[in-house]
């Protein structure tokens, strides 16, 4: 399935395939190394929105050797001296689509994953990388601030000190360093295939349970412990009243009954 083709006869920037409850969204603006143009951002936002309705888990991957090198600076230059507001709104809509997804999202990282590309990955639930991955937030080097959640999401993943180091220096790190500091969750030989396998595992879990766990964890981050525990309690109570939990209890009771006639 292809989402929003860029023009008649053109290869779309984003392709979507749905298999076994998993939507695999592939960035394929290959010649530009998946630089985040407004068209790519819009197509990816649409793909995420549609995938959230049709799938139980989502994978974001790349058809290029690099996952994403960040914002399309040539396009940004063409927007001078006006036009940044529209670009900002398009970028913000993409970030919101990722963060608000009701289903888990796994990112498969390869090659250069920089700036907005890294921020895209940071907004997802899990990051799987291969040995080629090089990551960084180099915005400081071009006089701009990470604007896709980088100043907030990076610290939540790797801690304040490490996040300050990476954002203020703009330095790149290899995948071994990223994995050691928790920026990358899993290091695999084939990040795309491993991400799909992981997404299939998630798709087999209780959708309502995963949604509530993710909500409790995201909403509870950075608030006082008592407030975080209250949010967890609310999530638990909603899950305890769900059909998924009731069916699990009934299945467990029936299994025990068969074992102990």
N, C-alpha and C positions, 0 to 999 in steps of 0.2 A: 504494500500500500504506500502510495506517495502522497505527501502533504504539500499543498500549495506550490505547484511548479512555478519557477521563476519567469517563465515565458515560453512561448510556443517553440517546441523542439529543444528547449534548454534542459540541462540536467538540474534538478532541484538541489537546493543547498542541504536539504534534509530528506532522508528516506526513513520510512517506518515499516517494520515488519512485525506481525503479531503471530506468535506461536506458543501454544500450551500456556496461555494466560500471561505470557511475558511479551511486552512491547519493546522491541529493540530499535532505538532511534539512532540513526547513523548520520553524523555530520560529514558532508561530502563536498565542501567547497575546497577541493583538494589543491588547486593551483595557488590559492591564497592561504594555505595551511590552516583553513578553518577560521581565519580572522573574522571577528564578530561584526559583520555589517548589520545594518538595520534589517535588511531582508532576511539574513540568516536568523537573527534574533526573533523576528516575527514568525518565521516558519517553525522554529524550535518551540516557541511558546504555543503555537497552534497544535503542534505534534504532542506536546506534553499534556495539553488540555484534553485532546481527543484520547490519548493513551490512558489517561486517568479514568476515563469513562469505560474503556473497553478491556483494560488489562488489570491484573492483580499485582504486577510488579513491572518496573521499567528499567531498561538499561540505556545509558547514553554512551556511544562509542564513536570512533572515527574511521573513515575510509582512508584517511591520509596517514603517513607515518607519524605526524604530530597530531596530538589531540586538539589543541587550539592555542594559537600564539597570542591571543588577546584581542583587543579592539582593532578594528580596521582603521589604522591611522591615516591612510590615504583618504578614506571617506570622511573622517573627522576633519581633515585639512580642508576638504572641499566644502564643509559646512561653515567654515569661518566667513565672516565674523558672527553670523547668526545660524540658527539651526540646531544648536546644542540641546535646547529644551526638548525637541522631538526625539533626538537620539537618546537623551536621558530617560524619557518616558518609556521608550521601547525597551531599553535595557532593564529598567525597573520592573516592567511587566514580566520579563523573562525570569528575573530573580524571584518575584512573587509566585510565578507559576511553579517553580521548583520547590520553594519553601512550603507552599500551601498544598502540595500534591497529597491527595488522600491515600495514595499507594506508595510503597517504598521505591526509591530510585538508587540504582547502583551505577557508578561511573567507571568505565574502562579507560584507563589512562595510558597513553603511549607517547614517546617523544616529548617535544616541547609542550609544556602545559603551563602557560604564563598568563599573568594579568587576569583579564576577564575569563580566560579559559580555566585557570585555577579556581577563580571565584565560583564559576559554574559548578565545578566538582565539589567545592567546599559546601555548597548549598544542598547537595544531595546527601543521602544517608550513609553510603559506604563507597569508598574509593579503592578500586583494584588497579594495580599498576604492573607493568612489565619492566624489564631491566633497562629499557631505552629511555624511561621517563626522566625528564629534567623539569623541575618545578620552581616557580618563583613569582613574586609580585614586583615587577620592575617599574611600576608607575612613577616612583620618585625620580627616576632617571630622565623622565620626559616632562617633569613639572606638573604632574597630576596626582590625585589621590585615588587609591583603589575605591571604586564606586559600585561594585557589585556585591557588597557585603564583606569584602576582604578584611577590613579593619576590625570587624566584629566576629566573623566566623572563624578566622584563622586562630585567634586567641582562644576561642572555645575548644578548638581541637588540640592545640599544642601548648597552650599556656602563654601567659603574658610576655615573659622575657624572650622566648623564642620568636613569638609573633612580632614583637618590636624589632628584634634583630633583622628578620627577613624583610619587613616592610620599610624600615628606615634605610637599610643598605641596598635594597632591591636585588640582592644577590640570588643566584640560582643554586639549587641543591640537587644532587643526584638522588636516585630512587632509594639507595641504601640509607642515606641520611634522612630522607623523608619518611621511610618506614620506621626507622629507629625512633624518631620523635613523634610518631603517631599521626603524621600528616597523611600518610597512605595506610589504609587498613590492612590490605593484603597484597603481597608481592607474588606474582605468578608468572610462568613462562609465556602464557597466552592470556593477556588480561581480558580480551573480549570474550573468549570462550569461558574463562573462569567467572566473569561477571554474569554471563548468561546462566551458568550452572547455579550460581548463588541466587540469582533472581528467581529461578525456577523453584529453588528451595523455599524462598520467601513466599512465592505465589501459592505454595501448598499449605501455608500456615493460615490461621484464622485472620481474615481480613480486618474484622472489627477489633480483635486483640492487638494486632500490629498498629492499627491506626491510633488506638488509645495509648499504647506504649510510647509511640513516637510523639504524640501530643503532650503527654505528661513529661517526657524528657526535655522536649524543646521549650515548653512553657515554664518548666521548673528550673531551667538553667539560669543561675545568677540571682534568683530570688532567695529570701531567707528560707532556711530549712523548713520551718513550720509551714510556710506557704507552699513550698514544693511538695511536702508530704500531704498537704490538703488536696493539692491537685492530683497527686497519685491516688489518694483515697477516692476522689470523684471518678477517676478513670476506672479504678477497680470496681466500684459500685455499678457503673454503666456496663462493664464487661460481665459482671456476675449476673446481670439481668438479661444477657444476650442469649440468642438461640444457639450460638456456637458453644458457649459454656455449658448450657443445659444439655446439648447433644453429647458433649464430651463426658459429662457426668453419667449420663444414661448409658453410654457405650462402656465406660469403665465399670459400672455396676453390673451390666450384663456379662462382661468378660469375667468378672470375679465369680458371678453366679455359675457360669459354665465350669469354672475351675473347681468350685465347691458345691457339687450337686447335693 
